[in-house]
């Protein structure tokens, strides 16, 4: 039967053209949210990116994994909903708009709050949300028709309702505590917005005189304290020593007179003081240090009594006891330009009054030199947006009683009601949740959800959903002023799984799609977002927000280091998409995502996966040249040829492997299963094995195997003979070529469906190209197709036979390569003790073995002649292949021995280095990784070369 080629594939695979065209088509035709009202629901929500954000490599990983899952479940017929939206990003967005004003010599305070907020909305409409277009470039099949924003009217109502409900239940309150204060932005920020940087600093030692004539047992009338922040001594409230430190037991409960201020402060015993560090005595400034805050509370200081010595811009202000000398008031905490700050002023005064203990250092010549302080590398917190050192600052803020809200989430994870994957993260989750601190939810900004609290002139605090309700609660005529602060953006995003579905209204969408099925998140926001969604979900709905939480790792630089702009090693995913296509980047992310491990960026592997897409493209194009087009069947076609039964079996096994991997959220295993099926089994073997069906050798061509039974042809080459005997000869009843076209076309369709979640663009293009090649068109897009259902049994005999031939061919080719024998050289081979499988395959497939493995003639059941030979295995069978005339055995032995000795020497050196704890602990991580990789390479080379020598006898 002939075939018509009406529209074959282009010779060039161009990802850019395909991606732009198909995404627009999908979106315009509502493919992301097909109508499946009666289907089982499957729901995920994306971690809402900041409205100011742009796609970074972490977004690329996070959203690729989500898209793989949602496309897979859509193919499986689910009512698949991927909720998409953006976070209003209070600090980041306000900063962007304020910078625009600054560029125009303008500033926020020139406007009313309402006017400025309107400017932010104007900015959002014009410039915000660029990341949504970038997510489209990545191929994310989100439900854009219901795109959400945390400042949408319906979402804002939900946020305010939650605040009021929490307040009415006693779970939100106002308190004076330490917060991370950004003096540049003049707002509290979350721990997530704090970056620890190691910077050069100093360690000063001061004398604090003992009061009332007291002395230490050693005779000194002072205690030595060391500090990296001398300016904060203006607000010191105690000196702490360890309860077991014998040096200070006699003075615990007594006092020191604080230099400069003259404040009388107690000496307290507290385990926070480390007897092994410095003098063992530490100054306690509870208003400006998180550890000191806790020490101060244990010492009996109420937060309201703790001293604050800095204003919102980190300038020195007077403390409550009025003891800070006037010349320090107004100084910035640090030196600015030519102006000394409070730090420099305090050190100078302490030195002037004899309270500074100098640091004595030795020069290279051994001479002693006196310095004011000891140089130190100090871990210092910086605001990730303001870029200045964060100040622990004592201030009134709104707090959520997180300890009470954490109870149900802890129970849910412990009971298995909510599953965390990988399970190893559970320990971290419990440790944090069981020691959780009050959550500061107020921010000193104008952009965001304004806190629904009003202050009455009679001192009452009124919390209500709006001003009218607050006035009603306060009573007529009572003057009310609303709180100026807004809520932390994590407070609103904690409601994401249910507020995006219409909560608190009882919508059909909420009823069907809540709880969500899965949340995919970076482990770095486990506490800031994931845990808070659990708290909010149980409090507001009484149910968990999702069934399962999957935590992926970070994408790191190629050397394993963390990506950062300062290091210059940040990778832009959009550039990678431009170079290699979105499909290649997506497949890289999936293939490298192994539970519990970070991903090392490797551009060569991204390029390799672009080549994989090209390989598939060329394979489909080759198939079209042989008349292979789209399949008309979901079920596997009937197959009489062993090679076709084999590829159907490979589809069945690959499908099962992918399903098991995705059920376990093993993205790497799923990606590798489809990769190896496409590249190794289909492209490299199946297409090779079916060539004789379409272009049979002519009678009399080539050498004949001993047990070949005649010249090979499409009809009598045993790999292409039905397992139950010769094929029918009637022509019309059965055609090996037509069967193979049907099976190959069906197999390509199955590949495209199984690969689609990972590489959506190239698969959609090929899906339609296969139909167009036959002059038709697909009735639906690939992304709306059905997941494979072969409806066929595994033909174990056919699978075993083909696998045996593949194993033999692979082994012979590898041995030839190791021994330097030309790939096309034909070799005579003996199989003295063949297995039943070996006998059956050789007797029926000698022609194929000659064509593929280049072995001819084959001697079954005969002893091989004496002399140098190599052995290759296929299943249980060991072939003996004489080497006389093909290899200079002695020269080859010498070459292989020399190469093996070189690898053994190099491996020994590397193994010795890696066995040295000093090297492993002190060397750069990238150096250790390289040594491990080199050692593994040489170990593999030793095994390979030893095997090659063994073949030579």
N, C-alpha and C positions, 0 to 999 in steps of 0.2 A: 504493500500500500504506500502511495506517495504522500507527501505533505507539502503544505504551502507556507512559505515564509513571507509574511506580509509586513512585519515591522520588527526587525531584529534590534537588539540592544546596541547602543553606541559603543565604540571601542574604548571610550574614555569614561571613567567613573569620576564625576564631578560633584562632591558632597554639597558645595555651596548652593548650586542651582536646585538640587533635589530638596534640601532642607527648607529653603525659603518658600518654595512652591507648595510643599506638602503641609507645612504648618498652617499656612494661610487657608488651605483647603479644609483641613480638619476643623479649624476654628469656625470658619464660615458655615460649615455643614453640621455644627453641633455634635461632632463626633466624640467630644470629651465627656458628654453627659447624655448618652442615648436614653430614650424612653424605655425604662424597664420597671414599670410600677409593681409588677407582681414578682420580680426576681428578688433573690436574697440580697440584702444590703451588705456592702463593704465600704467602710469609711475611714479615711485618714485626713488629717489636717496638716497643712505645712506650718512649720515654725515661722510666724509672720516676719519677714525681713523688714528692717527699718525703711521708712518712706524715703530717707536720705541715701539709702544704700545702693551699692552696685555689686554685681555678681563676683564673689571671690571663690577661691578654690574649695573652701568649706561648704559654701552654698551649693557648688557643683556636685560635691559628694552627697550631701544631704538630700538634695532634690532628685538626683539620679536614682538613688536607692528607692525613694518614694515612688518615682515614676515607674520603675521596674515593677514594683508591687501592684500599683493601680492598673497598669496595662495588663499585667498577668491576670488579675482578678476580673477585669473587663472581658478579656478573652475567654475566661471561664464562665461567662454569662451572668456575672453578678451585676447588681445595681450599684455600680462603683462610683463613689463620690469622693473627689479630692478637693477639699475646701481650701481656697486660696485667699490671701489677703495680706495686708501690710500693717505694721505697727506704727503708731504716730511718733514714736521715738522722741519723747519730750525734750531731753537735753540736746540731742544731736540736731533736731529740727530747729529749735530755737536758736542754736548757735549759727546754723546756716543763714537764717534770715537776719540775725544781728550782724553777721559779717557783711551781708549785702548792704545793710544800712551804713555800716562803718565805711564801706568803700565809697559811699555817697556823702561822707562827712555828716552822717545822721546817726541817731541812736534810739534804742527802744524807749527810753524814758521820755523822749519827746512826744510820745503817744500815750493815749489811754490804753488800758489793758485790752479793751474791746477792739480798738483800732489796730493794735499790734497783732492780736489773734487773727483778725481779718487779713492782715498782710501774710501771715503764715498760710492761711487757706488759699490765698492768691498764689503763693509760691508753689503749694502742692498742686494746684490745678495746672500750673505752667511747667514746672520742672520736676515735681516729686514723682516718685515711683518709677524711675527709669529701669529699676531692676526687673519690673514685670516683663518688659520687652526682652531682657537678657535671659529670663527664665524660659521664654518662648524659644529663644535661639537654642537653648539646651534641649528642647523637645518636651518640656513638661506639659502633660495632658491634664491640666487643672480645669476646674469648672469656672471659667472666667465670667460666665453669665451671672454668677453670684459672688463676685469679688467683694471681699469684706475689708473694712478699715476700722481700727479700734476707736476712731472718733466719729464713726457713723452715728446717726441719731439713735437708731435702735440699740446699738452696742453701748452707747453712752448711758442710756436708760438702765441697761442691765448692770453696768458698773456702779452707778449711783445706788441702785437697789441693793446690791451686795454690800456696799459700805454701810448703808443704813441698817440692814439686817444684822450684820456683824456687830455693829454698835449696840443695837437693841438687845443682842444676846450677850453683851459684855465681853465681846471678843476683839473690839477695837477700842483703844483708849489713847489719851494724850499723856506723854511722860517726858521727863527730862533725862536724857541719856547721851552717851557719846555717839557721834555719827562720823562717817567719812565725809569731811567737809572740803569742798573744792573752793578755795579762796578766789580763784579767777572767775568761776561761774556763779559763785555765791549760792551754792545749793548743796544739800546732802546728796550723796551718790551711793549706789549699791556696791557691794564687794566685787561684783563682776566688772564694774567700771573702774576698778583700781588695778594698776599694773605695778608689780614689784620690779624695781630696777636696782642693780648694784652700782653704787657710785662711790667715788673717793670722798672720804669724810675724816673726822677726827674723834678721838676719845680723850676727854678731859677728866682730870682728877681734882676734886675739890675737898677742902676741909670744912666740915660742918661742926662748929664748936658745941660741946656738951653744955647744957644749962645747969645752973644751981651747983656749980663746983664739982660735978660728977666727973669721974675718969674711968677709962677702961682698965681692966686688970693689968694690961701692959703698961699703964701709966699715962697714955695720951689723954688729953682733955678734948679730943675731937674724934669724929668718925670720918673716914675717907669714903666719899662716894664717887663713882665714875659715871659719866653720861656722854652721849653723842648729841644731846639737845640741851646745851647749857641755858638757853634763853627761857626754857620752861620752868627753871627753878624759881622764877618770880611767882609761880603759883604752886610750889611744893606744899604738901600738907602733911607729909610724914617721911620717915626713913624706915625701910623695912630690912630686917635681918632674918635669917633662917632660924626656926625654933631650936634647932640642935647645935647651932654655931656657938661653941664655948667662948669665943672671943667677945661676944656681945651679951651673953646671958645676964650679966650684972646690970646692964643699962636698959634692958627691955622694960617699957613702961615709963622710962624717963624721957627727957626732951633734949632737943638741940635748938640753938638759936640760928635761924636761917640767915646767912649773910645777905647783905643788900637790903632786904625787906625788914629784918629784925623779927620776923614771925617766929613764934614759939611753936614747934611742931613735935609730935610724939615719935618715939622709936617703937615700932610694932614688930611682932614676930609673925612672919608669913612665909609659907613654903615657896612663894614666888622668888624669893631671894636665893641665889645660888651660891653656896659657900665656896665653890671652886672658881667662881668667876670674879675677877678683880679683887676688891677688898671684901666681897661678900655682903656689902651693904649697898642698897639701892635707894635713890630718891623716889618718892611717890608723888606723882602729879595726876591725880584722878580725873582732872578736867581736860587732860590733853594726851592721854595714853590709854589704850584699851585694856592692857594688863593692869595698869595702875588703877583704872576705874574699878575693877573687881577687887583689887587689894584694898582700895579705899572703902568699898562697901563692907568688906569683911572686918575692916578696922572700925566700922561704926559710923562712917560718914554717909549721910543721906545724899542722893544726887543733888537735891536743891541746895545743899550746903557746900558742894564742891566748887572750887574757885576756877573762874574762867579769866584768862589774861589776854585773850586775843579777840578782836572783833571779826566781822564776817569777811574782811579783806586781809586777815592775818596781821593786822597792826596791833601793837600792845595797847591794851586799855586797862583801866583801873580795876583791880579786884574788889570783891565785896567788902573786904576788911580794910581797904584804903591804904595798904602798905607798900604799893609799888611807887618808888621815887618818881617825882614829876618828870625828870629828864628822860625817863624811859618811855613815857606815854607818847603814843603816836608813832614810835619806831616800827618799821616793818620787821617781821621775824628774822629775815635774812638781809644780807648786804645787797643793795641795789645801786648799780652804776658806781658812782664815787661815794655813795652814802652808806656808812656802816649801819647795820641793822641791830636788832636787839641781841642777837647772838654775839656779835663782836663787842657790843657795849658791856654785856654781862661778863664776858671773859676778861675784858680790860679792867673792869671794876674789881673782880675777884683777884686778879693779879696785883693790882694796885694795893689792895687791902691785905695781901699776904695769904689769901685762902686758896690760891692756885698752886698745885703741886706739879712742878715741871716734869716733863718726860725726858729721860736721859737716853740718848742714842749714841751709838759708836760709829765712827767713820770707818772706811776701809783700812785706814792706817791704825785703827784701834784707839783713836782719840775720842774722848767723851764730849758730846755736844748737847746743849740744853735747848729743848723746844717746849712751847706751851702745851702741846698735845701730842698724843701718839697717833700716827696716821692709820686709818682703818678703811677697809672696803665695807660699806654699809648697805644692807637691803633697805630700800626706801620706797614708800608707796607714792605713785604718781596717778593723777587723774588721766584716764585714757583720752579724754576730749579736751579738757582744759590745759593739760600738759604741765601742770605745776604740782609741787609736792602736796599731798593730801594732809590735811590737819585734822587729827581727832579733836572734835569740838563738842562741847557740852551745850546742848540746846533743846528746846521743847519741840517735840515731833509727835506725829501720830504713829501708833504701833498696833500691829495685829498680834494677838496672842497665838503665835504659831505652835506653841507646845500643845495646846488643846486641839487645834485643828490637825495636828500630826497624828493623833491617836488612830483614827480610822485608816489612813493610808498605811501606817505601820502594820496594822492588823491585816489589811488586804494583801500586802506583799508577803507577809509571813504565812498567811493561809493559802497562798497561791491564787487568790481571786484575781490579783494583778500579777502578771509575770514580767520579770525584768530579764532581758537578754542582752549580753551574756550574764549568766547567773552570778558571776564573780562580782558584779557591781552591787549586789544586794548588801554585802557587808558594809560597803561605803555608805549606801543609802541609810541603813539602820543606824550606823554610827552618827551620821549627821542629824537624822530625824529625832533620835533619842536624846540628843544634846542640843536641840534647836533653840535659838535665841529669839527674842521678840523681833518682829520684822518691821523695820522702819518703812512706812509707805508714803510719807509726805516729801514733796520736793518743792524747792523755792523757785518755781518757774511760773510763767504765764500760759505756756502752751501745754495743754493736757486736760485731764478731767479735774475740774476744780472741786476741792473737798467740800462735801455738802454739810458743812458745820457753820453755825452762826453764833456769834458771841453777843449776849445780851448785856445791856448797860447795868443790869443788876448782878452780873458775874456768872450767870448761867451759860452753859454751852448747849445749844439746840442742834440736833442732827436730824435732818429731814430730807426728803427727795427733791424738794424745791423751796424757793423762798416763801411761797404762799403757805405751804405746809409748816414751815418753820415758824412763820408769824402766828399761825393758828395755835401752835404748841406754846409759843412764848406768851401769847395773850395780846389783845389790842393795845396799841400805844407803846409797846416795848420796842425800843430802838435795837435793831440787829445789824451786825456787821459780819459779812461772810469771811471765812478763813481765806487768806490770800494764796495758800499753797495749792498745788495740784498733786494728784496721786502718781506714785511710781508706775512706770509703764508695765512693769512685771505684774502689778495688781490687775490691770485690765487684761493683759494677755493670759493670765491664769484662767480666765473665763472662756478662752478660745474654743474648746471642744463643744460647748453647748450654746454659748451666746451667738456664735456664727450660724446656728441652726434655728434661731428665732427665740430662744429662751429670754425672758420668763414666759412668753406666750407658749401655749401648748400646740405647736404646729405639727403638721403631718411629717415634715422633715425631721423635726426633733424626735418624734415618736419612733421613726424608722431607723434613723442614723445615729442615735445616741443610746448607749455608749458607742464611741468609735471603736473600730477593731484594733487599730495599731497606731502607735506614735513612733516615728523615727526621729532621733535627736542626737546631737553631739553630746558626749558625756560631760562636756564642760558646762552645760546648762541643766544638769540633773537636778540641782537644788534651786536654781534661780527660776526655772520655768516648769520642769517636769513635776517636781515634788509639789509645787504650788498649784498646779492643775489638779493633782490628786486631792489636795486640801479643798480647793474650790469646788471640785466636782462632788465630793461627798457632802460638803456643807450645803450647797445650793440645790442639788438634785437628789441627794441621798444615794447616788449611784456612782460607780467608778467612771472616770472620763474615757477610758479605753481598756481593752482586754490585755494588751501587751505593749511593753515599752522596749524598743530596740535602741541601744546606745552604740553608736559607731565611734571610731577613733578620729584622730586629727590627720590631715594631710600635711606631711612634713617635707622639708627640702630633701634633695637626693642624698645628702650626707646624714640624714636623720635629725638634723637640727630643726627647731621650730622656725616657721617662716615669720619674718618681720620686716617692716619697711626699713628699719635701721640697718639690718644686715644686708639688705638689697637682694634677698633671695625669694621674694614673693612671686608666685606664678599667677599670671592672669589667665583664667580659663577661656576668656573670649579670644585671646590671641591663639590659644591652642585650637579652639574651634575654627578660627580662620585658617590655620595651617593644616589641620588634619580632619576637620569635620566633627560635628557633635557626636555622631555615632562612635567614633574612635575614642573620644574622651570619656563618654559614658561607659563603654565597655572596659576601659582601663579602670575606672572607679569600681565597677562591679567585680572585676577579676581580682583586684587587689584588696577588696574589703573582706578581711578575715576577722571574725569575731574577736574583740578584745585587743586588736593590734592596730597601731597607726599605719598609715600608708606613706611610703616614700615616693615622692614624685619622680617619675622616670619618663622623660619625654620620648626616649627611644621606644619604650613600650607603647606609648600612645601612637607613635608612628607605625609600630608593628600591628596595632589593631586597625589602623587605616588600611594597611596592606591586607589584613584579614578580610575587610569589607571588599577590597579590590579583588581578592581571590574568589570570593563568592560571586561577585559581579561577572568575572571572567568565566567562572564555572557555568553560570546560567547562560551566558552568551554561547559558550561551547555547546551546551545542551540544545539551545535553539537551532544551531547549525545542523543538529542531528534530528530536528523535528520534534523536540521535547518542549511542550508548552504547559499551560495551566492544567491542573487536574479538575475533574468534575465530581470528585468523590471525597467525602470526609473519611470513609472507611478505606482501608488499604485495598488496592486492586488484587485480583487473584494472581498468584505468581507460581509458575511451574519451574522457572529457572532458579537454580540454587543461588546465584548471585543476587537475584531480585528478592528471593525469600530472606537472604542475609541482610539486605539493606532495610527491609521492612522490620526485621528483628532489631536492627540497630536503632531505628526510630522508636520502637516500643521501649527499649532499654533507656535511651536518652531522655525520652519523655518522663519515664518513672524517676530517673535520677534528678532531673530538674524539679519535678514536683516535690520530691523529698527534700531537696536542698532549700527550696523557697519556703516550704512549710517550717523548716528549721531556721529560716532566715540566714542561710549560708550562701550569700551572694556569690562568693568566690567559687564555690563548688558548682553552682548553677551555671555561671558564666563559663567555667572550664569545661563542663559537660557539653554544652552546645558548641564551644570552640573546637574541641577535639573531634566531635562528631562531624562538623562541617569540614574542617581542614583535613583531618587524618582519614576518616572513614569514607566520607562522601567524595570529596575532591580528589584526594590522593589515591584512593583504592577503588571505590565504586566506579568512578568515571574511567579509570584505567581498565578495570575488569570487564566493562561493557563495550569497550572499543570494538572487539571482534564482531559483535552483533551488528554494528553499522558498517564496518569495513573489514569483512573477513579476508584472511590471507588466501591467496590463490593456491589451488591444488599443486603439490610438488614443491612448494616454497619452503626453504629452510631444512634443517636436520630433523630427523624423526626420532622421538624417544623410543626406547626399547619397548615400552608398554603403551605407546601412544595410540596404536591402532589405526594409523592412516593420517593423511594430511589434515590439519585443523581447519575448521570452518565454523561459521555461525551456528550451523545445525549440529555439528558433531563434537565441538570442543566441550569436554565434559563439564566445565564450570557453567556452561550455558545449556546443559541438558537437564531436563526434569529429573527429579530425584527418583521417580518411579519408572524410569526407562527412557527410550528414545522419544523425541517429540513426534507429535502427529505429522504426517506428511501431506495432508490434504490442502495445506496452504491457507484456505479460508477459515478452517476451524481454529487454527492456532498459528500465530506468527511471533517468533522470538523478538523481532524488532518492535512490533506493536505492543507486546507485553512490556518490553523494557521502556518504551516511551511512556506508557501509562504509569509504570512504577516510578520511573525517574521523575516524571512531572509531579506525581503525588509526593515523592520524597522531598522535592524542592519546596512544595507548598508547606509541608510539615516543618522544614527548616525555617522558612520565613515566619511562620506563626511562632515557633519556639524561640527564635532569635529576636522577634519584634520587641519584646519588653526592654531588651538591652540596646538594640540598634533599630529604632523605629523608622528612621528615614529611608535608609537603603532598602530595608525589607518591604516597606510600602511601595517604593518605586518598582522593585522587582516583581512584587505581587501583581501589579497592574500590567507590567511589561510582558509577563508570561501570557496573560489573556490577550493583550493587544497583538502579540506575535502571531496568535491564531486567528486574528481578525475579529476578535470579540472584545468584551469588556466584563470586568467583575461586577456582580450585582451589589457589592458592598466593599467598603474599605477594609484593609487588612486589620486595622485596629478594632474593627467590629466583627471580625471573623470568629469562628469557634476554635477553642483549644483542641489540639489533636486527639482523635479518638480512633485509632487504627482498626479496632474491631477485628483483630487477627491474633492468632496464636503464634507463639515463637516457634519457628521451625528449627529445632535444636540440631538436627543433622546438617542442614544447610549452613547454619551459623558455625558449627564445628569445622566443617569442610573448608569454608572460605577463610575462617580465622587461621586454620592450619596453613593454607597457602600464603596468607599474608605474613604469618610469623616466619615461615621458611624464606620467603623473598626478602623480608627485612633483615633476617640474620645473614643471608648470603651477601646482600649489598653492604652491610656493615663490615663483614669480614674482609671483603674485597677492598674496601676503603682502608681498613687498618693495615692490610698487607701490600697495598700499592698495586693491586691488580685492576686492570681496566674494567670499568663498569659493564661494558658490552661483551666482555670475554665469556665464551661459553665453556663451562667446566663439566667434566664427567663426574658422576656422583654415585656412591654406593649406600644402600640402606640395608645392612646385614640382618637386622632383626626388626622388621617393620611392625608397627601396631596395626590393629584392624582398621583404625581410621586412616593411618598412613597408607596402608595397602589400597584401601578403597579410593582415596583421593589420587594417588599416583596412577593407578590403573585407569581412572576416568578422566584425569586432568593433566596428563603428562605434557600435552601441547601447551596448556596454560602455564605450567611450571617452566617449560622451556622459554616461553615468551617473557614471563615476568622475572623469574629467578635466574634465567640463563643457564639452567642445569640440563645437560643432555649428553649422552643418554643416561638414563637412570637404571640402576641395577638393584632390583628388589631381592632380598633374601640371599645375597651373595656376599662373601667376604671380600673386603677391599684389598688391593695389592699392597705389598710392603712399601715403605718409603715415606718421606715427609708428606704430611697431609693436615688439613684443617678439619675441625668438626664444627658443624652448625646444627642447631636444634630447632625442631618444630613440634610443639606439644611434647609427647613422650618419645618422639623419634629423633635419633642422632645420625645425621648424614656424615659420611667420610668423603672428603674431596681431595684427591691427590694434588700436590702442588708442583710436581716435577714439570719443568718447562714453563712454569708460570711465575715462579719466584726464585731468586737466589737465596736459598734458605739460610745459609750461614751469614750472609751479609745482612739479611733482614733481622736475624736473631741479634746480631751485634748492634744494629741500629736501635731495635726495641729495648735491648738491655741498657744501652747507654741513656736512652730517654727515661727509662724507668728509674735508673739510679739517680738521675738529676732530680726527678720529681720526689723520690724518697728523701734525698738530702734537703730539698726545699721544704718538704712537709715536716721533717724532723725539726728544722729550725723554727718554723712557724708554730708547731705544737709546743715546743719548749717555751716560746714567748707567751703563748696563750695560757700555759699552765702556771705562769708567774703571776700571782695575785697583784703584784705591784704594777705590772704592765696593764692588766685589765682594769684596775681601779684608777690609775693615774693618767693613762693615755687618753687622747681625745676619742670620743665615741666613734667617730668616723674611721680612726686608725684601727681600733679594735674590730670594727665591722669588716674592714678591708682584709685584715689578717685572717679573720674567720672565713671569709669568702675565698681567699687564696688557698687556705688550708684545705677547704672542701674541694676546690678544683684539683689540687695535687693528689688528694686521696682518690678522687675519681679517676684521674689519669693513671695512677698506680694500678688500680683494678683493671682498667681498660688494657693497659700494656701487658699486664700479667696474663690476661685472657688471650691476647694476641700471641704471646710467646707459647702459651699452652697449645694453641692451634697448630703451631709449627712442629710440635712433638718434641 
